[in-house]
Each structure stands twice: as C-alpha cells, then as structure tokens.
Amino acid sequence: MSQPVYDKKDQFDKVASGLLQGETVIAVYDAIGTGTGFIGLTDRRVIIQDNSFAGKRTALTSIPYAKVQSVSFIADKSMFGKWASTSEIAIQAGGRSYEVAFRGNDKAKHCHDVILWKIS
C-alpha cells in the first residue's frame, strides 16, 4: 500500500485522528476559497472541513462513498485554451453539492479520480 499524500501535516493529523478501525488515509489536500479548509480521502469516505459556519464554527463532514451520487471535475480555461492554475471538484451526495477548490489541476484530478473509482 502506498503512503498517503497531504499538503499540511495538521490537516492530515485531523483526518488521521478520526479514522475508524481498519480505515486508511489516501490523501488530504488543502482547499482554497471561502469556506472549505481541506478535503480528505480515505479508503471508506470523503471528509470535508467546512469553515463557513457563523461564529467561527467549523464542520467536519464525512461522506461515505456509497452515498456519493456523482463527482465532477471543474476547471477554468484561459482564453488561449490552456488550463488555469486553479480547479475544483463538485461532489453530489444526499441532495447537496460540496465544492472544493484547489491550487492547480493535479490535486483536483486525483480527488476526482479516487472518488470516481470508489463509487464505480
């Protein structure tokens, strides 16, 4: 099994501290933009930290792969047809859409591909 990848150790530690017995971390990526702090992928679920609650409250939301209805890879294109420096994914689960933006395409693509593989 390969080692998990992550951007920030403290975010990885938050995900790792809440693992279920036998669960393993695949990746934890820092998110950019309003609200989302990070996204974690384990072998069982997606974990999203949402910092957009009033009163400086934070939610850590777990979405089992079995509940994910779809995942989308979203990227801006420049007027010259090249990929922009940011991209995002959108996850549909339980009648709600969760959007996570990343710096660069590689992390968004990795998250998209892992989720797609897990829900297929």
FIGUBA-969194 format. One record per residue: residue number from 1; x, y, z of N, C-alpha, C, O in turn; residue in three letters. Coordinates in steps of 0.001 Angstrom, whole numbers, always signed. Atoms other than C-alpha are relative to their C-alpha. Example, Ala and Ser with C-alpha at 12.3 -4.5 7.8 and 13.67 -1.06 7.14 Angstrom:
2
<i 1	nc1 +890	nc2 -1190	nc3 +0	cac1 +12300	cac2 -4500	cac3 +7800	cc1 +900	cc2 +1200	cc3 +0	oc1 +1936	oc2 +1181	oc3 +665	aa ALA> .
<i 2	nc1 -820	nc2 -1190	nc3 -60	cac1 +13670	cac2 -1060	cac3 +7140	cc1 -770	cc2 +1090	cc3 +730	oc1 -261	oc2 +2198	oc3 +899	aa SER> .
***
This chain:
120
<i 1	nc1 +839	nc2 -1181	nc3 +0	cac1 +0	cac2 +0	cac3 +0	cc1 +885	cc2 +1246	cc3 +0	oc1 +1904	oc2 +1282	oc3 +690	aa MET> .
<i 2	nc1 -806	nc2 -1210	nc3 +105	cac1 +1318	cac2 +3451	cac3 -856	cc1 -251	cc2 +932	cc3 +1184	oc1 -1270	oc2 +843	oc3 +1868	aa SER> .
<i 3	nc1 +105	nc2 -979	nc3 -1077	cac1 +1915	cac2 +6250	cac3 +1623	cc1 -1035	cc2 +1061	cc3 -357	oc1 -1161	oc2 +1421	oc3 -1527	aa GLN> .
<i 4	nc1 +951	nc2 -1069	nc3 +291	cac1 -820	cac2 +8892	cac3 +1963	cc1 +736	cc2 +1273	cc3 -404	oc1 +1869	oc2 +1511	oc3 +14	aa PRO> .
<i 5	nc1 -551	nc2 -1294	nc3 +391	cac1 -189	cac2 +12264	cac3 +358	cc1 -810	cc2 +1089	cc3 +698	oc1 -2006	oc2 +925	oc3 +940	aa VAL> .
<i 6	nc1 +693	nc2 -1102	nc3 -657	cac1 -1036	cac2 +15559	cac3 +2032	cc1 +776	cc2 +1290	cc3 -206	oc1 +1976	oc2 +1289	oc3 -477	aa TYR> .
<i 7	nc1 -615	nc2 -1320	nc3 +117	cac1 -384	cac2 +19282	cac3 +1849	cc1 +501	cc2 +511	cc3 +1346	oc1 +1616	oc2 +1023	oc3 +1445	aa ASP> .
<i 8	nc1 -328	nc2 -545	nc3 -1312	cac1 -384	cac2 +20198	cac3 +5544	cc1 -131	cc2 -1089	cc3 +1059	oc1 -1145	oc2 -1784	oc3 +1127	aa LYS> .
<i 9	nc1 -39	nc2 +1049	nc3 -1022	cac1 +546	cac2 +17919	cac3 +8438	cc1 -1162	cc2 +118	cc3 +983	oc1 -1735	oc2 -899	oc3 +1374	aa LYS> .
<i 10	nc1 +1083	nc2 -152	nc3 -970	cac1 -2060	cac2 +19409	cac3 +10798	cc1 -1340	cc2 -470	cc3 -572	oc1 -2163	oc2 -1022	oc3 +158	aa ASP> .
<i 11	nc1 +1227	nc2 +485	nc3 +628	cac1 -4850	cac2 +18669	cac3 +8300	cc1 +13	cc2 -1525	cc3 -75	oc1 -995	oc2 -2172	oc3 +208	aa GLN> .
<i 12	nc1 -138	nc2 +1453	nc3 +17	cac1 -3573	cac2 +15127	cac3 +7832	cc1 -279	cc2 -575	cc3 +1384	oc1 -986	oc2 -1574	oc3 +1513	aa PHE> .
<i 13	nc1 +181	nc2 +482	nc3 -1370	cac1 -3480	cac2 +14697	cac3 +11619	cc1 -1471	cc2 +35	cc3 +420	oc1 -1930	oc2 -865	oc3 +1123	aa ASP> .
<i 14	nc1 +1436	nc2 -63	nc3 -318	cac1 -7134	cac2 +15826	cac3 +11931	cc1 -749	cc2 -1171	cc3 -613	oc1 -1596	oc2 -1786	oc3 +35	aa LYS> .
<i 15	nc1 +657	nc2 +1131	nc3 +660	cac1 -8227	cac2 +13221	cac3 +9415	cc1 +421	cc2 -1305	cc3 +662	oc1 -423	oc2 -2146	oc3 +970	aa VAL> .
<i 16	nc1 -518	nc2 +1239	nc3 -575	cac1 -5996	cac2 +10506	cac3 +10869	cc1 -552	cc2 -254	cc3 +1397	oc1 -758	oc2 -1406	oc3 +1778	aa ALA> .
<i 17	nc1 +483	nc2 +174	nc3 -1374	cac1 -7272	cac2 +11138	cac3 +14407	cc1 -1446	cc2 -498	cc3 +46	oc1 -1885	oc2 -1016	oc3 +1072	aa SER> .
<i 18	nc1 +1388	nc2 +422	nc3 +17	cac1 -10844	cac2 +10366	cac3 +13345	cc1 -281	cc2 -1251	cc3 -818	oc1 -1429	oc2 -1524	oc3 -1167	aa GLY> .
<i 19	nc1 +185	nc2 +1202	nc3 +815	cac1 -10264	cac2 +7154	cac3 +11406	cc1 -734	cc2 -1094	cc3 +771	oc1 -572	oc2 -1242	oc3 +1983	aa LEU> .
<i 20	nc1 +640	nc2 +1183	nc3 -558	cac1 -12435	cac2 +4129	cac3 +12012	cc1 +1015	cc2 -1137	cc3 +27	oc1 +2044	oc2 -1074	oc3 -646	aa LEU> .
<i 21	nc1 -914	nc2 +1131	nc3 -79	cac1 -10794	cac2 +836	cac3 +12888	cc1 +195	cc2 -609	cc3 -1387	oc1 -773	oc2 -938	oc3 -2072	aa GLN> .
<i 22	nc1 -335	nc2 +586	nc3 +1289	cac1 -9010	cac2 -505	cac3 +9809	cc1 -54	cc2 +961	cc3 -1173	oc1 +280	oc2 +576	oc3 -2294	aa GLY> .
<i 23	nc1 +98	nc2 -1003	nc3 +1079	cac1 -9574	cac2 +2703	cac3 +7784	cc1 +1377	cc2 +624	cc3 -240	oc1 +2147	oc2 +813	oc3 +702	aa GLU> .
<i 24	nc1 -1281	nc2 -619	nc3 +338	cac1 -6608	cac2 +4264	cac3 +5954	cc1 -203	cc2 +1267	cc3 -817	oc1 -1175	oc2 +1395	oc3 -1562	aa THR> .
<i 25	nc1 +28	nc2 -1262	nc3 +732	cac1 -5911	cac2 +7723	cac3 +4557	cc1 +653	cc2 -192	cc3 -1363	oc1 +1721	oc2 -796	oc3 -1470	aa VAL> .
<i 26	nc1 -568	nc2 -12	nc3 +1347	cac1 -5335	cac2 +8057	cac3 +813	cc1 +677	cc2 +1342	cc3 -252	oc1 +1826	oc2 +1392	oc3 -692	aa ILE> .
<i 27	nc1 -536	nc2 -1343	nc3 +250	cac1 -4854	cac2 +11851	cac3 +597	cc1 -751	cc2 +1025	cc3 +833	oc1 -1918	oc2 +836	oc3 +1175	aa ALA> .
<i 28	nc1 +620	nc2 -1164	nc3 -641	cac1 -5532	cac2 +15133	cac3 +2394	cc1 +568	cc2 +1222	cc3 -695	oc1 +1773	oc2 +1471	oc3 -655	aa VAL> .
<i 29	nc1 -440	nc2 -1167	nc3 +756	cac1 -5415	cac2 +18293	cac3 +296	cc1 -602	cc2 +1282	cc3 +558	oc1 -1783	oc2 +1333	oc3 +901	aa TYR> .
<i 30	nc1 +444	nc2 -1320	nc3 -397	cac1 -5640	cac2 +21913	cac3 +1334	cc1 -927	cc2 +561	cc3 -1076	oc1 -706	oc2 +352	oc3 -2269	aa ASP> .
<i 31	nc1 +931	nc2 -616	nc3 +941	cac1 -8523	cac2 +23794	cac3 -256	cc1 +153	cc2 +1518	cc3 +50	oc1 +606	oc2 +2083	oc3 +1045	aa ALA> .
<i 32	nc1 -63	nc2 -1461	nc3 +59	cac1 -8690	cac2 +27405	cac3 -1347	cc1 -1422	cc2 +533	cc3 -143	oc1 -2347	oc2 -215	oc3 -459	aa ILE> .
<i 33	nc1 +1309	nc2 -610	nc3 +149	cac1 -11581	cac2 +29831	cac3 -1405	cc1 -748	cc2 +50	cc3 +1323	oc1 -259	oc2 -416	oc3 +2353	aa GLY> .
<i 34	nc1 +814	nc2 -221	nc3 -1172	cac1 -14314	cac2 +30664	cac3 +1039	cc1 -572	cc2 -1302	cc3 +536	oc1 -1113	oc2 -2112	oc3 -218	aa THR> .
<i 35	nc1 +701	nc2 +1103	nc3 -643	cac1 -15468	cac2 +28068	cac3 +3496	cc1 +778	cc2 -1267	cc3 +215	oc1 +910	oc2 -1712	oc3 +1355	aa GLY> .
<i 36	nc1 -589	nc2 +1325	nc3 -140	cac1 -13582	cac2 +24879	cac3 +2813	cc1 +1448	cc2 +85	cc3 +464	oc1 +2242	oc2 +857	oc3 -72	aa THR> .
<i 37	nc1 -1362	nc2 +38	nc3 -505	cac1 -10446	cac2 +24121	cac3 +4782	cc1 +832	cc2 -1064	cc3 -675	oc1 +1969	oc2 -809	oc3 -1072	aa GLY> .
<i 38	nc1 -718	nc2 +1076	nc3 +662	cac1 -9465	cac2 +20764	cac3 +3308	cc1 -958	cc2 -1104	cc3 -387	oc1 -2116	oc2 -1125	oc3 +33	aa PHE> .
<i 39	nc1 +724	nc2 +1217	nc3 +339	cac1 -10640	cac2 +17517	cac3 +1768	cc1 +923	cc2 -1174	cc3 +296	oc1 +2104	oc2 -1164	oc3 -50	aa ILE> .
<i 40	nc1 -737	nc2 +1219	nc3 -278	cac1 -9547	cac2 +14117	cac3 +2992	cc1 -675	cc2 -1166	cc3 -701	oc1 -1902	oc2 -1249	oc3 -754	aa GLY> .
<i 41	nc1 +514	nc2 +1212	nc3 +627	cac1 -9933	cac2 +10852	cac3 +1135	cc1 +556	cc2 -1193	cc3 +752	oc1 +1767	oc2 -1307	oc3 +940	aa LEU> .
<i 42	nc1 -443	nc2 +1244	nc3 -618	cac1 -9814	cac2 +7530	cac3 +2936	cc1 -458	cc2 -1142	cc3 -897	oc1 -1053	oc2 -912	oc3 -1950	aa THR> .
<i 43	nc1 +468	nc2 +1132	nc3 +781	cac1 -10468	cac2 +4050	cac3 +1668	cc1 -1502	cc2 -237	cc3 +174	oc1 -2074	oc2 -1087	oc3 -508	aa ASP> .
<i 44	nc1 +1431	nc2 +180	nc3 -255	cac1 -14055	cac2 +4387	cac3 +3015	cc1 -872	cc2 +1225	cc3 -254	oc1 -2073	oc2 +1083	oc3 -487	aa ARG> .
<i 45	nc1 +824	nc2 -1204	nc3 +56	cac1 -15167	cac2 +8028	cac3 +2745	cc1 +786	cc2 +1236	cc3 -416	oc1 +2015	oc2 +1242	oc3 -472	aa ARG> .
<i 46	nc1 -531	nc2 -1335	nc3 +254	cac1 -14622	cac2 +11648	cac3 +1785	cc1 -252	cc2 +814	cc3 +1269	oc1 -1340	oc2 +747	oc3 +1841	aa VAL> .
<i 47	nc1 +138	nc2 -851	nc3 -1182	cac1 -14023	cac2 +14075	cac3 +4675	cc1 +292	cc2 +1430	cc3 -436	oc1 +1356	oc2 +1720	oc3 -984	aa ILE> .
<i 48	nc1 -144	nc2 -1401	nc3 +402	cac1 -14551	cac2 +17799	cac3 +4088	cc1 -99	cc2 +886	cc3 +1229	oc1 -1049	oc2 +778	oc3 +2005	aa ILE> .
<i 49	nc1 +82	nc2 -991	nc3 -1073	cac1 -13744	cac2 +20560	cac3 +6569	cc1 -610	cc2 +1262	cc3 -570	oc1 -100	oc2 +1826	oc3 -1539	aa GLN> .
<i 50	nc1 +722	nc2 -1201	nc3 +436	cac1 -16173	cac2 +23468	cac3 +6166	cc1 +154	cc2 +1059	cc3 +1080	oc1 -308	oc2 +877	oc3 +2206	aa ASP> .
<i 51	nc1 -255	nc2 -1081	nc3 -951	cac1 -15113	cac2 +26714	cac3 +7854	cc1 -994	cc2 +1145	cc3 -130	oc1 -742	oc2 +2223	oc3 +408	aa ASN> .
<i 52	nc1 +894	nc2 -1117	nc3 +320	cac1 -18112	cac2 +28786	cac3 +6717	cc1 -1135	cc2 +211	cc3 +997	oc1 -2025	oc2 +1020	oc3 +733	aa SER> .
<i 53	nc1 +1072	nc2 -159	nc3 -966	cac1 -20320	cac2 +28473	cac3 +9796	cc1 +196	cc2 +1271	cc3 +819	oc1 +1323	oc2 +1686	oc3 +1088	aa PHE> .
<i 54	nc1 -41	nc2 -1236	nc3 -785	cac1 -21216	cac2 +31597	cac3 +11796	cc1 +669	cc2 -251	cc3 +1346	oc1 +641	oc2 -1364	oc3 +1871	aa ALA> .
<i 55	nc1 -621	nc2 +94	nc3 -1310	cac1 -19337	cac2 +32281	cac3 +14990	cc1 +1294	cc2 -776	cc3 +13	oc1 +1657	oc2 -1364	oc3 +1032	aa GLY> .
<i 56	nc1 -1294	nc2 +692	nc3 +123	cac1 -16054	cac2 +30804	cac3 +13775	cc1 -115	cc2 -1500	cc3 +281	oc1 +834	oc2 -2127	oc3 +752	aa LYS> .
<i 57	nc1 +178	nc2 +1435	nc3 -179	cac1 -17516	cac2 +27302	cac3 +13943	cc1 +417	cc2 -730	cc3 -1272	oc1 +363	oc2 -180	oc3 -2372	aa ARG> .
<i 58	nc1 -486	nc2 +821	nc3 +1101	cac1 -16200	cac2 +24510	cac3 +11748	cc1 -722	cc2 -1337	cc3 +22	oc1 -968	oc2 -1901	oc3 +1088	aa THR> .
<i 59	nc1 +608	nc2 +1326	nc3 +111	cac1 -17868	cac2 +21342	cac3 +10482	cc1 +964	cc2 -922	cc3 -718	oc1 +1605	oc2 -536	oc3 -1696	aa ALA> .
<i 60	nc1 -764	nc2 +1046	nc3 +657	cac1 -16047	cac2 +18165	cac3 +9599	cc1 -1031	cc2 -1021	cc3 -474	oc1 -1602	oc2 -1758	oc3 +330	aa LEU> .
<i 61	nc1 +1056	nc2 +822	nc3 +583	cac1 -18369	cac2 +16286	cac3 +7228	cc1 +583	cc2 -1241	cc3 -641	oc1 +1507	oc2 -1160	oc3 -1450	aa THR> .
<i 62	nc1 -401	nc2 +1277	nc3 +589	cac1 -17932	cac2 +12612	cac3 +6366	cc1 -1068	cc2 -459	cc3 -973	oc1 -2255	oc2 -486	oc3 -648	aa SER> .
<i 63	nc1 +914	nc2 +476	nc3 +1032	cac1 -19477	cac2 +11315	cac3 +3163	cc1 +462	cc2 -1391	cc3 -435	oc1 +1468	oc2 -1514	oc3 -1134	aa ILE> .
<i 64	nc1 -382	nc2 +1346	nc3 +459	cac1 -19354	cac2 +7531	cac3 +2672	cc1 -103	cc2 -76	cc3 -1522	oc1 -1021	oc2 +494	oc3 -2112	aa PRO> .
<i 65	nc1 +13	nc2 +110	nc3 +1459	cac1 -18544	cac2 +6653	cac3 -933	cc1 -1326	cc2 -557	cc3 -512	oc1 -1761	oc2 -200	oc3 -1607	aa TYR> .
<i 66	nc1 +1276	nc2 +587	nc3 +414	cac1 -21785	cac2 +4650	cac3 -1092	cc1 -1113	cc2 +1049	cc3 -122	oc1 -2118	oc2 +809	oc3 -792	aa ALA> .
<i 67	nc1 +1005	nc2 -1070	nc3 +43	cac1 -23727	cac2 +7923	cac3 -617	cc1 +285	cc2 +1041	cc3 -1080	oc1 -557	oc2 +1898	oc3 -1349	aa LYS> .
<i 68	nc1 -361	nc2 -959	nc3 +1052	cac1 -21907	cac2 +9856	cac3 -3369	cc1 -744	cc2 -376	cc3 -1280	oc1 -636	oc2 -1500	oc3 -1768	aa VAL> .
<i 69	nc1 +761	nc2 +237	nc3 +1226	cac1 -24166	cac2 +10203	cac3 -6407	cc1 +793	cc2 +358	cc3 -1247	oc1 +646	oc2 -280	oc3 -2290	aa GLN> .
<i 70	nc1 -826	nc2 -385	nc3 +1143	cac1 -21708	cac2 +11965	cac3 -8688	cc1 +1166	cc2 +852	cc3 +475	oc1 +1142	oc2 +1430	oc3 +1562	aa SER> .
<i 71	nc1 -1142	nc2 -864	nc3 -248	cac1 -18374	cac2 +13742	cac3 -8817	cc1 +353	cc2 +676	cc3 -1317	oc1 +378	oc2 +35	oc3 -2368	aa VAL> .
<i 72	nc1 -325	nc2 -777	nc3 +1204	cac1 -17425	cac2 +16485	cac3 -11275	cc1 +1357	cc2 +653	cc3 +165	oc1 +1712	oc2 +1107	oc3 +1254	aa SER> .
<i 73	nc1 -1269	nc2 -726	nc3 +50	cac1 -14042	cac2 +17910	cac3 -12243	cc1 -280	cc2 +1291	cc3 -737	oc1 -740	oc2 +1269	oc3 -1878	aa PHE> .
<i 74	nc1 +310	nc2 -1313	nc3 +572	cac1 -14360	cac2 +21638	cac3 -12910	cc1 +1301	cc2 +782	cc3 -110	oc1 +2030	oc2 +917	oc3 +873	aa ILE> .
<i 75	nc1 -1219	nc2 -789	nc3 +180	cac1 -11542	cac2 +23726	cac3 -14394	cc1 -293	cc2 +1187	cc3 -895	oc1 -1047	oc2 +1081	oc3 -1862	aa ALA> .
<i 76	nc1 +107	nc2 -1181	nc3 +845	cac1 -11338	cac2 +27225	cac3 -15803	cc1 +1005	cc2 -122	cc3 -1130	oc1 +2096	oc2 -663	oc3 -948	aa ASP> .
<i 77	nc1 -941	nc2 -63	nc3 +1113	cac1 -9760	cac2 +27664	cac3 -19197	cc1 +299	cc2 +1466	cc3 -294	oc1 -579	oc2 +2323	oc3 -199	aa LYS> .
<i 78	nc1 -342	nc2 -1362	nc3 +390	cac1 -7903	cac2 +30757	cac3 -20228	cc1 -495	cc2 +232	cc3 -1421	oc1 -943	oc2 -703	oc3 -2085	aa SER> .
<i 79	nc1 +455	nc2 -304	nc3 +1361	cac1 -8777	cac2 +32485	cac3 -23460	cc1 +889	cc2 -659	cc3 -1046	oc1 +526	oc2 -693	oc3 -2222	aa MET> .
<i 80	nc1 -895	nc2 +670	nc3 +943	cac1 -5833	cac2 +30630	cac3 -25049	cc1 -173	cc2 -1516	cc3 +25	oc1 +556	oc2 -2234	oc3 -660	aa PHE> .
<i 81	nc1 +294	nc2 +1423	nc3 -5	cac1 -7263	cac2 +27198	cac3 -24230	cc1 +863	cc2 -837	cc3 +922	oc1 +805	oc2 -2065	oc3 +863	aa GLY> .
<i 82	nc1 -814	nc2 +751	nc3 -955	cac1 -4791	cac2 +26236	cac3 -21505	cc1 -732	cc2 -43	cc3 +1339	oc1 -1528	oc2 +839	oc3 +1660	aa LYS> .
<i 83	nc1 +624	nc2 +107	nc3 -1319	cac1 -5863	cac2 +25051	cac3 -18082	cc1 +508	cc2 +1111	cc3 +901	oc1 +1686	oc2 +1468	oc3 +866	aa TRP> .
<i 84	nc1 -361	nc2 -1042	nc3 -954	cac1 -5887	cac2 +27739	cac3 -15428	cc1 +736	cc2 -620	cc3 +1184	oc1 +872	oc2 -1840	oc3 +1268	aa ALA> .
<i 85	nc1 -784	nc2 +497	nc3 -1124	cac1 -3899	cac2 +27460	cac3 -12218	cc1 -870	cc2 -547	cc3 +1134	oc1 -339	oc2 -1106	oc3 +2094	aa SER> .
<i 86	nc1 +875	nc2 +561	nc3 -1019	cac1 -6952	cac2 +26500	cac3 -10154	cc1 -1059	cc2 -874	cc3 -653	oc1 -1422	oc2 -688	oc3 -1815	aa THR> .
<i 87	nc1 +1092	nc2 +853	nc3 +450	cac1 -9582	cac2 +23822	cac3 -10480	cc1 -747	cc2 -474	cc3 +1229	oc1 -297	oc2 -264	oc3 +2356	aa SER> .
<i 88	nc1 +778	nc2 +464	nc3 -1130	cac1 -12238	cac2 +22251	cac3 -8331	cc1 -768	cc2 -1257	cc3 -350	oc1 -895	oc2 -1638	oc3 -1513	aa GLU> .
<i 89	nc1 +897	nc2 +1124	nc3 +193	cac1 -14409	cac2 +19240	cac3 -7832	cc1 -1318	cc2 +338	cc3 +678	oc1 -1363	oc2 +1139	oc3 +1612	aa ILE> .
<i 90	nc1 +1310	nc2 -95	nc3 -621	cac1 -18094	cac2 +19061	cac3 -7010	cc1 -478	cc2 -1417	cc3 +271	oc1 -448	oc2 -2275	oc3 -611	aa ALA> .
<i 91	nc1 +482	nc2 +1317	nc3 -416	cac1 -19491	cac2 +16095	cac3 -5100	cc1 -1476	cc2 +122	cc3 +328	oc1 -1864	oc2 +956	oc3 +1145	aa ILE> .
<i 92	nc1 +1429	nc2 +45	nc3 -293	cac1 -23216	cac2 +15352	cac3 -5104	cc1 -256	cc2 -1168	cc3 +942	oc1 +72	oc2 -2314	oc3 +634	aa GLN> .
<i 93	nc1 +314	nc2 +1045	nc3 -967	cac1 -24383	cac2 +13449	cac3 -2031	cc1 -1150	cc2 +462	cc3 +884	oc1 -1134	oc2 +1575	oc3 +1409	aa ALA> .
<i 94	nc1 +1115	nc2 -318	nc3 -888	cac1 -27626	cac2 +13379	cac3 -101	cc1 -739	cc2 +1268	cc3 -357	oc1 -1181	oc2 +1995	oc3 +533	aa GLY> .
<i 95	nc1 +713	nc2 -1197	nc3 +430	cac1 -29222	cac2 +16126	cac3 -2166	cc1 +774	cc2 +1293	cc3 +165	oc1 +206	oc2 +2374	oc3 +11	aa GLY> .
<i 96	nc1 -831	nc2 -1191	nc3 -188	cac1 -26357	cac2 +18522	cac3 -1509	cc1 +1227	cc2 -78	cc3 -885	oc1 +1708	oc2 -1165	oc3 -1206	aa ARG> .
<i 97	nc1 -1224	nc2 -74	nc3 +775	cac1 -23403	cac2 +19676	cac3 -3560	cc1 +1105	cc2 +574	cc3 +882	oc1 +927	oc2 +1603	oc3 +1533	aa SER> .
<i 98	nc1 -1182	nc2 -455	nc3 -731	cac1 -19980	cac2 +20027	cac3 -1938	cc1 +1048	cc2 +364	cc3 -1037	oc1 +1426	oc2 -468	oc3 -1862	aa TYR> .
<i 99	nc1 -1006	nc2 -443	nc3 +954	cac1 -17457	cac2 +22076	cac3 -3890	cc1 +1301	cc2 +294	cc3 +727	oc1 +1317	oc2 +932	oc3 +1780	aa GLU> .
<i 100	nc1 -1320	nc2 -202	nc3 -589	cac1 -13748	cac2 +22093	cac3 -3158	cc1 +921	cc2 +516	cc3 -1097	oc1 +1058	oc2 -116	oc3 -2145	aa VAL> .
<i 101	nc1 -922	nc2 -592	nc3 +969	cac1 -11272	cac2 +24346	cac3 -4985	cc1 +1444	cc2 -245	cc3 +440	oc1 +1759	oc2 -246	oc3 +1630	aa ALA> .
<i 102	nc1 -1404	nc2 +332	nc3 -229	cac1 -7565	cac2 +23563	cac3 -5301	cc1 +903	cc2 +943	cc3 -782	oc1 +473	oc2 +1587	oc3 -1739	aa PHE> .
<i 103	nc1 -1033	nc2 -667	nc3 +797	cac1 -4376	cac2 +25242	cac3 -6460	cc1 +507	cc2 -1030	cc3 -1005	oc1 +1125	oc2 -2021	oc3 -613	aa ARG> .
<i 104	nc1 -471	nc2 +920	nc3 +1035	cac1 -3644	cac2 +23506	cac3 -9759	cc1 -975	cc2 -1131	cc3 -264	oc1 -1882	oc2 -1403	oc3 +523	aa GLY> .
<i 105	nc1 +893	nc2 +1073	nc3 +434	cac1 -5296	cac2 +20653	cac3 -11592	cc1 +313	cc2 -1348	cc3 +608	oc1 -591	oc2 -2168	oc3 +772	aa ASN> .
<i 106	nc1 -398	nc2 +1350	nc3 -392	cac1 -3327	cac2 +17695	cac3 -10250	cc1 -730	cc2 -519	cc3 +1235	oc1 -1140	oc2 -1679	oc3 +1261	aa ASP> .
<i 107	nc1 +677	nc2 +435	nc3 -1224	cac1 -4902	cac2 +17579	cac3 -6769	cc1 -1488	cc2 -211	cc3 -242	oc1 -2072	oc2 -1176	oc3 +250	aa LYS> .
<i 108	nc1 +1424	nc2 +163	nc3 +321	cac1 -8423	cac2 +18105	cac3 -8086	cc1 -224	cc2 -1255	cc3 -827	oc1 -1184	oc2 -1992	oc3 -599	aa ALA> .
<i 109	nc1 +133	nc2 +1192	nc3 +835	cac1 -7903	cac2 +15414	cac3 -10700	cc1 +188	cc2 -1261	cc3 +826	oc1 -548	oc2 -2230	oc3 +643	aa LYS> .
<i 110	nc1 -217	nc2 +1151	nc3 -853	cac1 -6529	cac2 +12995	cac3 -8116	cc1 -1239	cc2 -280	cc3 +856	oc1 -1683	oc2 -1425	oc3 +939	aa HIS> .
<i 111	nc1 +1211	nc2 +173	nc3 -807	cac1 -9540	cac2 +13577	cac3 -5815	cc1 -1152	cc2 -525	cc3 -853	oc1 -1841	oc2 -1469	oc3 -465	aa CYS> .
<i 112	nc1 +1065	nc2 +439	nc3 +905	cac1 -11960	cac2 +13227	cac3 -8734	cc1 +160	cc2 -1470	cc3 -344	oc1 -792	oc2 -2245	oc3 -255	aa HIS> .
<i 113	nc1 -242	nc2 +1371	nc3 +452	cac1 -10356	cac2 +10005	cac3 -9920	cc1 -180	cc2 -1017	cc3 +1129	oc1 -738	oc2 -2092	oc3 +908	aa ASP> .
<i 114	nc1 +171	nc2 +918	nc3 -1127	cac1 -10239	cac2 +8403	cac3 -6457	cc1 -1487	cc2 -170	cc3 +320	oc1 -1956	oc2 -1292	oc3 +511	aa VAL> .
<i 115	nc1 +1425	nc2 +83	nc3 -311	cac1 -13885	cac2 +9252	cac3 -5769	cc1 -743	cc2 -769	cc3 -1078	oc1 -1576	oc2 -1622	oc3 -772	aa ILE> .
<i 116	nc1 +646	nc2 +707	nc3 +1111	cac1 -14983	cac2 +8068	cac3 -9205	cc1 +284	cc2 -1497	cc3 +72	oc1 -614	oc2 -2311	oc3 -139	aa LEU> .
<i 117	nc1 -373	nc2 +1409	nc3 -111	cac1 -13091	cac2 +4803	cac3 -8726	cc1 -768	cc2 -666	cc3 +1143	oc1 -1220	oc2 -1803	oc3 +1012	aa TRP> .
<i 118	nc1 +664	nc2 +567	nc3 -1165	cac1 -14669	cac2 +4287	cac3 -5290	cc1 -1515	cc2 -135	cc3 -192	oc1 -2127	oc2 -1026	oc3 +396	aa LYS> .
<i 119	nc1 +1454	nc2 +75	nc3 +177	cac1 -18251	cac2 +4945	cac3 -6473	cc1 -405	cc2 -852	cc3 -1195	oc1 -1589	oc2 -1131	oc3 -1387	aa ILE> .
<i 120	nc1 +316	nc2 +799	nc3 +1201	cac1 -17999	cac2 +2882	cac3 -9669	cc1 -270	cc2 -1440	cc3 +337	oc1 -550	oc2 -2241	oc3 -555	aa SER> .
***
